[in-house]
Every structure is written in C-alpha cells, then in structure tokens.
Amino acid sequence: MIFDFINLEFHGKFDFLRSSCAFEHLGSIEHGKEFGYNAMHWLKPGGHTVHTTKFNLSSNEETLETVDAVLYRKRDIADIITALRAQGHHIEMN
C-alpha cells in the first residue's frame, strides 16, 4: 500500500474527512482508489468522508493517466463504490 506512512494512531479517530482534487494527483487510477479505500480506516464508526476529483465525461474507456494527473471515468468511480459497499460502507455519489 502506498499510504502505509499514515500512523496507525490515526485509525478510527476522525468524524469527517475531506479531500479536494487529491485522487487525481497520486500517480495512477489504482493509487487513487487505494487512497479512497484507506481513508475509510481513518474514520470513526458513523464518520463521513467527502472526496472531489476530476471526472472524464467524454469516455468510459479511454482516459488520461499520467504520473502528474488522472481523469477518473464513471467505471473507476463505480469500482470504488462497489468495493466500499462490499465492505459494508454506505456510499452516496453526487
């Protein structure tokens, strides 16, 4: 995991987490997904998180994925939602 540097003392400590346009600057789609999954560990039970990211409206197949920037497709966001729901999290997307 690329986010192992987060001290374990922070797990389960936050009521609310927010990231604004962070996912797309982590070097890959998979790194952004991992960030989203790991963020859930930092929340207290019943906590909330809000993430914003760049979104590719023109294609659900091709996208931009470079070390500097990533554009998430609808299918990438759907993958994140599916994985988090499978872990028992309640997810709403706007």
N, C-alpha and C positions, 0 to 999 in steps of 0.2 A: 504494500500500500504506500502511496506517495505521501500520505498525511500521518504517518506514524510519529512525526515530530510533535504532534499535539499531545501535551502532557495528559496522562490518564486522570490526573486530579480534576480535570475539567469535565470529564464524562458525567452526564446527568446533572449538571449544575445550572443550566440556563433555562429560563422560562421562554425566551424568544431569541431567535437568531435571524439575521437578515444578511443576504449578500446581494450586491447590486453590480451586475455585469462582471462577475468574477469567474463563473464557469468557463467562459469562452477564452480566458487567458491562461489556462492551465496546461496548454500544450497538446491536448487531444480531446476528442469526444469522451473517450474512456476515463481520462483523468477527471473531467468534469462530472461524469456520472459518479465516480468514486467519491468526489467531494460531497455530492448530494447525499449519498448513502451514509457517509461518515458523519455528516452534520447531525443526523438523527441521534447519534450516540451522545452528543453534547447536550441534548435537551433533557429536561426533567420530564417525568411522565405527565402527559397532558400539555406539554410545551408546544409552541408553534414556531414554524420557520417560513420565511418568505425569500424566494430567490427570483431574481430577474436575469435574463440573458438575451443575447442576440438570437434571433429566430429567422430561419430561412423560409420565406414564404413562396419562393419560386420553384422549389423541388423537394420531394421527399426521398429522392435518390442521391443526386449529386449535391455536394456542399463544399464549403471552404473548411479545410482542416490543416492548419499550419502551426508551427511552434508558437507563433505570436497571436493567432486568432482562430476561433472556431465558430461556425454558424450551425446551431442545432436545428435539426429537422423535426417535423412532427413525430416521426417514428422514434427519434432519440429520446424525446420527452416522454413518449408513450412507454418506452423501455424503462425509464426511471420510475414512472408511476406504477407500472406493473410490478417491478421488483419491490418497491416500498410497500405497496398494498399486500404483496405476498408475505412481507414481514409483519403485517398487522397494522400498518400505519394508515391513518385516514388522510387522503390526498384530495385536494381540490385544485383545479387549474383554471386560471382565468386568462 
